[in-house]
Every structure is written in C-alpha cells, then in structure tokens.
Amino acid sequence: MLRTPAISSLALVVATSCSTYHAPRFNQGVGANGVVTLIVPFRESLNERWYGESETGKELALMVRDWANENAADPNVVDFASADAAQVIERLRDDWHKDSISADEWRTLVASLGVTYVVEGDLGRLRLQDPRTIGVYDASLEAEFRVINVLRGTVAYRGRRAGTYAGGHEGHDRILMRAPSGESDRRVRHVVIENLAEQIGKDLYGYTEH
C-alpha cells in the first residue's frame, strides 16, 4: 500500500463552494504524491529516438518535474540528470537493444535508485499548424505514458494526453505566424510542451479546479 497518510483521506473529488479537487486515478487517489518517482525523458518512436535521445522528451520530463514541484501536494521527483539516474538513461540509450521495456525490466534497471514509480512514455508528432487553418498556429503534441510500480513490477497507471496551442481562438495569448517564423515556432513549441506537461502532472498528482 503506497498511500501517504497526510493526504490519504482525500476523496476522488472534494468539492467546496470555491474549488473542486480532482484526485489522481491510481494509488487510491493519492497518485505519485509522497512517492519517490523518476520521470524518464520520453522517447519518440515515430522519429526513431529512444529514451534520452529526444530533446523534446527531455524538455517534457523537466517540465513535468517543475509542474509537480510548483503544484503538487507532496512531490518527490528524482532528477533524471543526477549522476545515478543519468547512468540509467545512458544505459538505455547506448546498451538497450530491444524496442520495448517491460514493467519487470524497469524494476531491474532502476533498482539502484531507490524509486517506487517510473514514469515513461512515447511522444507523437509535434504539429504546429492544421492544414485547414491558414495564417495562425493550431498546434498539438500527444503522448502516451505509463506509471510503473517498480517495487511490484506492475503498471500502476496508463494515460494519454495532448498539449495544445490554438492561436486563432479567442482567449489565448496569440502568437502571430510571421515569415521567417523561427522565433514564433519556438515559442509555440514551448507552450505546447508546457501544456502537455501540465496535463501529465495533473494525472500524476491531482489538481484543484477553481
């Protein structure tokens, strides 16, 4: 049982007159709060980039960590760039020759890190513009991810989320599409990854809706 006593009494949804708490849908509504967790840089199968090879995957992992540290009730995230964790990522990048990793194999890979959960996933293709939308950004990036309980060698949770930026819609901080558009492209890309990190963070740690 991985529940954290400080927040184990939370119901799946706790409503007040001002806000509603949405609890994670694993670990009895506690999620990754209070649990030592490694967020592995996501891979990009479509672009043949493995764990640690995708710059977008690294950015996403860092942004999920940052979101958790700023918003979660009790985050305990291991930095994947720390010496011991970096060795695991390096081993995955250089020495792993299979195209998938089972929950039981993750348990062996991270045994020396003292973590309970590993969060790993696969990114889809980053799209900056919908062909049907002319002159504005309509960006998205999807990810499928798993939470591995490495103590048990089982999958605790599976999720699929998308980060978006719809620059043509009202209510958004509009980033104009200009030519050359390199700087704008980079800004939109950052916003989309950040939005995806928020969605994943909410799944892992829960969130309060005001």
Order of alpha helices (4+ residues) and beta strands (2+ residues): beta-beta-beta-alpha-beta-alpha-alpha-beta-beta-beta-alpha-beta
